[in-house]
Amino acid sequence: MWTSRKQGASAANGAARQTTKVRGDAAEDAALAHLRRHGLTLVHRNFKTPGRGGGEVDLIMREPDGTLVFVEVRQRASASRGGAGASITGVKQRRIVFAARHFLLRLGSEPPCRFDVVLLEGALDAPDGPRIDWLRAAFDASGAF
């Protein structure tokens, strides 16, 4: 039986996707550990809205003062092409805000909230780990819709 190059390419793409998922999970683990060291507690991880075209929040954390923090985690091996922060476009922000609003509907009352970004630059398995930048209040919901 013969196989086409296209079939081989899709198998290779599947392996790359799995590697990307593993890297994404590792980046979220590193971000979560960083935020916990700074006193935040985990409320929910990978909250997704139902249906297609919705949004996802990587980490939902709570500050000691009760502020609910919706966190987007981005990791890049290098700062080329703008680094990790350059990938958080207006469309991505709107999807995060959409998911956050959906999450808040489940609570019944709305606590103080903010949108943070944790950027990881460098190899996750480096001896010193990646450089972590935590951007508090990186964007807000006012212009999202």
C-alpha positions in Angstrom: 0.0 0.0 0.0 1.3 3.5 -0.8 1.1 6.7 1.2 1.2 10.2 0.0 3.5 12.9 1.2 0.4 14.7 2.5 -0.5 11.8 4.8 3.0 11.8 6.2 3.0 15.5 6.7 -0.3 15.3 8.6 1.2 12.7 10.9 4.2 14.9 11.5 1.9 17.9 12.2 0.0 15.8 14.8 3.3 15.1 16.6 4.2 18.8 16.5 0.8 19.7 17.9 1.3 17.3 20.8 4.7 18.9 21.5 3.1 22.3 21.4 0.5 21.2 23.9 3.2 19.8 26.2 5.2 23.0 26.0 2.0 25.1 26.6 1.2 23.0 29.7 4.8 23.4 31.0 4.6 27.1 30.5 1.3 27.3 32.4 2.9 25.2 35.2 5.8 27.7 35.4 3.4 30.7 35.4 1.2 29.1 38.0 4.2 28.4 40.3 5.3 32.0 39.8 1.9 33.4 40.7 1.5 31.2 43.7 4.9 32.3 45.0 3.5 35.8 44.9 0.5 34.9 47.0 -2.2 34.2 44.4 -4.4 31.1 44.6 -5.7 29.0 41.7 -9.5 29.2 41.1 -9.7 27.5 37.7 -7.3 26.3 34.9 -8.1 26.4 31.2 -11.6 27.7 31.5 -13.3 27.4 28.1 -16.6 28.8 26.9 -18.9 26.2 25.4 -19.2 26.0 21.6 -17.0 27.1 18.8 -15.5 30.5 18.4 -15.5 31.2 22.1 -12.6 31.9 24.3 -10.3 30.4 26.9 -8.6 31.7 30.0 -5.4 29.9 30.8 -5.5 30.6 34.6 -8.0 32.2 36.8 -6.4 33.2 40.1 -7.4 35.1 43.2 -5.4 37.8 45.0 -5.3 37.8 48.8 -7.6 40.9 48.7 -10.2 38.9 46.7 -9.5 40.4 43.2 -10.1 37.8 40.5 -7.3 37.7 38.0 -7.7 36.3 34.5 -4.3 35.3 33.3 -3.1 34.7 29.7 0.2 32.7 29.6 2.5 33.1 26.5 5.8 31.3 26.0 8.4 31.8 23.3 11.8 30.2 23.0 13.3 33.5 21.8 12.3 37.2 21.5 12.5 37.1 17.7 9.4 38.1 15.8 8.3 40.2 18.8 8.6 37.6 21.5 5.7 36.2 23.6 3.9 39.4 24.1 3.5 40.2 20.4 1.1 37.2 20.0 -1.6 38.7 22.2 -3.6 40.5 19.6 -6.8 42.5 20.0 -8.8 39.4 18.8 -7.1 37.3 21.4 -7.9 39.9 24.1 -11.5 39.9 23.1 -11.7 36.1 23.3 -10.2 36.2 26.8 -12.6 38.9 27.9 -15.5 36.9 26.4 -14.5 33.8 28.4 -14.0 35.9 31.6 -17.5 37.4 31.3 -18.9 33.9 30.8 -17.1 32.7 33.9 -18.4 35.7 35.9 -22.0 34.8 35.0 -21.6 31.6 36.9 -20.6 33.4 40.1 -23.7 35.5 40.5 -21.8 38.5 41.9 -18.9 40.2 40.3 -15.7 40.7 42.4 -13.0 43.2 41.4 -11.3 41.7 38.3 -8.3 42.4 36.1 -6.5 40.8 33.1 -2.9 39.9 33.6 -0.4 38.4 31.2 2.6 36.1 32.1 5.3 36.1 29.5 7.9 33.4 29.4 11.0 33.9 27.2 13.6 31.2 26.7 13.8 27.5 27.0 11.5 26.0 29.7 14.1 23.3 30.5 17.1 25.8 30.8 19.0 25.5 34.1 17.7 28.9 35.3 14.3 28.4 33.6 12.8 30.9 31.3 12.7 34.6 32.0 9.2 35.4 33.5 7.5 38.7 33.1 4.2 39.2 34.9 2.3 42.1 33.5 -0.5 43.1 35.9 -3.5 44.8 34.4 -2.0 44.2 30.9 -5.4 45.1 29.2 -8.9 45.7 30.2 -12.4 44.8 29.1 -13.6 48.4 28.2 -12.6 48.2 24.6 -13.1 44.5 24.0 -16.7 44.7 22.6 
